[in-house]
Amino acid sequence: MTPLIILTLVLLWQFVLTGYTWVLAGNAADEAVRKATAAQPDNRQAECGQAGRDKLPDAWAGAAEVDCTTVNGYVTARVKLWVPVLFPGTIAFPFEVEGNAGAIEEELG
């Protein structure tokens, strides 16, 4: 019975890590787009990338892909994170979790 309980706990923990990665990706995309809407157009990508990684824990920030684009005054941010296997910062599953956010570009005066 003990191996079955341990296996169940391991699977539950993996599901928690997957869900937490989704939450982190969405929050990082929100932070990135918020910073990018107020940035100068020539510095937007750098500020977007920095803001997207700032709120991520170290285990996820190192491999995070943050990309911002602007089309017709609408700024979008896309953050891709790898889902860790059991322990964040070690190996990851071969699929990514993606968070997206968008906002209207602010008028810079």
Steps between C-alpha positions, in 0.01 A plus 500: 500500500787741577637503141153587371470789744847627405420474130176692553683775690767526229234533229310762700821696554571491126151632425557781751829591331333504158221726626746728676698533177182610319435761769859626483488530120176698509623733773833556325317588177280749688804665659687510169218661306433751779862616487516490119196726451672783685846451344653691211453304175875460442551356852176303525635147443775536761266637766238240415747215537637631827153553650388154391793334676504719815207329672597144406675275752860418405413144397269630226663835410817353349325325213210741454433637152336843504392670178307824449352632179308815412245517220282808444548624855423164662786344697505125557733297719563128474688307769607138455608287795608138527313276746747350750500130588441468877767752604513854355840589360594147394370323191183601315237332289539546123204738477452865582231695678410830337354812659362785289389851584415814307433868563464826313818702458518807726547847359849621591525869549 
